[in-house]
Amino acid sequence: MKLGKGSLGVVGAIAAVLFLIFCSVHVVPAGHRGVVKVFGDVQDQPLPEGLHLLNPLARVVDFNVRFQSATATKAEGGTADLQEVFEDITVNYEYDPAHAPYVYNNFGDDADIEAKFIVPALYESFKAVTSQYTAEQLVTQRAKVSQDIVQKLQAKLTKYRVIVSDINVQNFHFDPQFAEAVRQKVVAGQNRLTAEQRLETSRVEAQQRVVEAEGNAKAIAIQAQAIQQQGGQEYVALKAVEKWNGQLPQQWSGAAIPFVNLATQK
């Protein structure tokens, strides 16, 4: 079947329209914002996630605004007590989605910003914060040190519309000899604390024994006083009778047989 010139024109027009529609449709993937450029001019408003019908002459750059991570490998700093410290630090961050066009227009795409600005700022922040702490404080106050680094880093990256979430600091690394000295100091402190606890336990136990002894002495004194008030020797003899098994001794060299004299008196 042959098409006339008019039919070919219609088909061509339809094809052109479909092509324009195809070129005008753009899908912004999840976790991104669309940066729209028309003849190189960046539009102020970003495109949210989803399907969009645009000016066929527009070009869209998908800018990543998801959480990302950047690592400063072997970040180096100096402590307040002049010790060198090294660490691999990872920062978790994201870009403010509403400012994606501004960031792209002024600083480039997300990969460029990470390499040119975020990682260098992380090195600088690590060095600035560690200089305010001694080596021992870096170990014992690691959470506070991490918080200070986050604040310092956020201040540096605000102009890039970067939102710092947190950083990961595993362990601070020092010169091996210094690290061993710190370890020994920590162990010595733990041993001293254990000794103090044992000394305190011994002191409490000694006080308890003194209290018990004083109580026993008072009890004996009260009992002796009661004995004297109740007749003295008669009371002692009565207690002896209570414990007697009823048998008289086979031999007795004394002047009187025990308990007989007591019975005679009754």
C-alpha positions in Angstrom: 0.0 0.0 0.0 1.4 3.3 -1.1 1.0 6.5 0.9 0.4 9.8 -0.8 2.5 12.8 -0.1 -0.2 14.0 2.3 -0.2 10.8 4.3 3.5 10.9 4.6 3.4 14.4 5.9 0.9 13.3 8.5 3.0 10.4 9.6 6.1 12.6 9.7 4.2 15.1 11.9 3.0 12.5 14.3 6.5 11.1 14.5 7.9 14.5 15.2 5.3 15.1 17.9 6.1 11.7 19.5 9.8 12.5 19.4 9.2 15.9 21.1 7.1 14.3 23.8 9.7 11.6 24.3 12.4 14.3 24.6 10.2 16.3 27.0 9.6 13.5 29.5 12.0 13.0 32.3 11.9 10.7 35.3 13.7 11.8 38.4 14.8 8.7 40.3 14.3 8.1 44.0 16.7 10.0 46.3 17.5 12.7 43.7 16.3 16.1 42.6 16.2 17.2 39.0 18.3 20.3 38.1 16.8 21.8 35.0 19.0 23.7 32.6 17.7 25.6 29.6 20.5 26.9 27.3 22.9 26.5 30.2 20.7 28.6 32.6 20.0 26.6 35.8 16.4 27.0 37.0 15.9 27.8 40.7 13.3 25.2 41.5 14.4 21.5 41.6 12.2 18.7 40.2 11.0 16.2 42.8 11.1 12.5 42.3 8.8 11.1 39.6 7.7 11.7 36.0 7.8 15.2 34.5 6.9 16.8 31.2 9.4 19.5 30.3 10.3 22.0 27.7 11.9 19.9 24.9 14.9 22.3 25.0 15.5 21.7 28.7 18.2 19.3 30.0 17.8 17.7 33.4 20.7 16.6 35.7 19.7 14.2 38.4 21.4 15.4 41.6 21.9 12.9 44.4 20.4 14.1 47.8 20.5 10.7 49.5 22.7 10.0 52.6 26.2 9.5 51.4 29.6 8.8 53.1 33.0 10.3 52.6 36.2 9.1 54.2 39.4 10.9 55.2 42.1 8.3 55.0 44.8 8.5 57.6 43.8 11.9 58.8 46.7 13.4 60.8 46.7 15.8 63.7 48.6 16.9 66.7 47.4 16.8 70.3 47.7 19.6 73.0 50.6 17.6 74.5 52.4 17.4 71.2 51.6 13.9 70.2 50.9 12.9 66.6 47.6 11.2 66.1 46.2 9.3 63.0 42.8 8.1 62.1 40.5 7.1 59.2 37.3 9.1 59.6 34.1 8.6 57.8 31.4 11.3 57.6 27.8 10.7 56.8 26.0 13.6 55.1 23.3 14.7 52.7 22.5 17.7 50.6 19.6 20.0 51.3 17.1 18.9 48.6 15.6 22.3 48.2 19.0 23.8 47.3 20.1 21.2 44.7 20.1 23.7 41.8 22.1 26.2 43.8 24.7 23.6 44.8 25.0 22.2 41.3 25.2 25.7 39.7 27.9 26.9 42.1 30.0 23.9 43.0 29.3 21.1 40.4 27.8 17.7 40.9 27.9 15.7 44.2 31.1 13.8 43.2 33.0 17.0 42.6 31.8 18.5 45.9 32.9 15.5 47.9 36.4 15.4 46.5 37.0 19.2 46.4 35.3 20.4 49.6 33.9 17.7 51.9 37.0 15.5 52.3 39.4 18.4 52.7 37.1 20.0 55.3 37.1 16.7 57.2 40.9 16.7 57.3 40.9 20.3 58.5 38.2 19.7 61.2 40.0 16.7 62.5 43.3 18.6 62.9 41.6 21.6 64.5 39.8 19.6 67.1 42.5 17.2 68.1 44.8 20.1 68.8 42.5 21.1 71.7 42.8 17.7 73.5 45.6 15.8 75.1 46.3 12.3 73.8 44.7 10.8 76.9 41.6 12.9 76.5 41.2 11.8 72.9 40.9 8.2 74.2 38.8 8.9 77.3 36.5 11.5 75.7 36.1 10.1 72.3 32.3 10.9 72.1 33.0 14.5 72.9 35.8 14.7 70.4 33.5 13.3 67.7 30.8 15.8 68.5 33.3 18.7 68.3 34.5 17.4 64.9 30.9 17.3 63.6 30.2 20.8 64.7 33.4 22.1 63.2 32.7 20.3 59.9 29.1 21.5 59.7 30.3 25.1 60.1 32.6 24.6 57.1 30.1 22.8 54.9 27.0 25.0 55.5 27.8 27.1 52.4 27.7 24.0 50.3 24.2 23.2 51.6 25.6 20.0 53.1 23.9 18.6 56.2 26.3 16.5 58.4 24.7 13.6 60.1 27.5 12.1 62.1 31.1 10.8 61.8 32.6 7.4 62.6 35.8 7.4 64.6 37.0 3.9 65.5 40.3 4.2 67.4 42.9 6.9 67.6 46.4 5.8 66.6 49.5 7.2 68.3 53.2 6.5 68.2 53.6 2.9 69.4 55.8 3.8 72.4 53.3 6.5 73.5 50.3 4.2 73.0 52.0 1.6 75.3 52.7 4.3 77.9 49.1 5.3 77.9 48.0 1.7 78.2 50.2 1.2 81.2 48.9 4.3 82.8 45.3 3.1 82.4 46.2 -0.3 83.8 47.9 1.3 86.8 44.9 3.5 87.4 42.6 0.5 87.3 44.9 -1.4 89.7 45.0 1.6 92.1 41.2 1.8 92.0 41.0 -1.9 92.8 43.4 -1.6 95.7 41.4 1.4 97.1 38.2 -0.6 96.9 39.8 -3.5 98.7 41.2 -1.2 101.4 37.7 0.3 101.9 36.2 -3.1 102.2 38.8 -4.1 104.8 38.1 -0.9 106.7 34.4 -1.5 106.8 34.9 -5.1 107.9 37.2 -4.0 110.7 34.6 -1.5 111.9 32.0 -4.2 111.9 34.3 -6.4 114.0 34.8 -3.5 116.4 31.1 -2.9 116.7 30.5 -6.6 117.3 33.2 -6.8 119.9 31.9 -3.7 121.7 28.4 -5.3 121.7 29.7 -8.6 123.1 31.6 -6.7 125.8 28.6 -4.8 126.8 26.5 -8.0 126.9 29.1 -9.7 129.1 29.2 -6.6 131.5 25.4 -6.6 131.7 25.3 -10.3 132.4 28.0 -10.0 135.1 26.2 -7.2 136.8 23.0 -9.3 136.8 24.8 -12.2 138.3 26.1 -10.0 141.1 22.7 -8.6 141.8 21.1 -12.1 141.9 23.4 -13.6 144.5 26.7 -14.2 142.9 28.0 -17.6 143.9 24.5 -19.0 144.4 23.6 -18.0 140.8 26.8 -19.7 139.5 26.1 -22.9 141.5 22.5 -22.9 140.1 23.8 -22.8 136.6 26.1 -25.6 137.3 23.3 -27.7 138.7 21.3 -27.1 135.5 24.1 -28.6 133.5 24.9 -31.5 135.9 24.2 -35.0 134.5 23.3 -36.4 138.0 26.5 -38.5 138.5 28.8 -37.8 141.4 32.6 -38.0 140.9 34.3 -41.3 141.9 37.0 -39.4 143.8 37.0 -36.0 145.4 39.7 -34.4 147.4 37.8 -31.3 148.4 36.1 -30.6 151.7 32.6 -31.0 150.3 30.9 -32.8 147.5 29.7 -30.5 144.8 26.0 -29.7 144.8 25.4 -31.6 148.1 26.2 -28.5 150.1 23.8 -26.6 147.9 21.1 -29.1 148.5 21.6 -29.0 152.2 21.3 -25.2 152.2 17.9 -25.5 150.5 
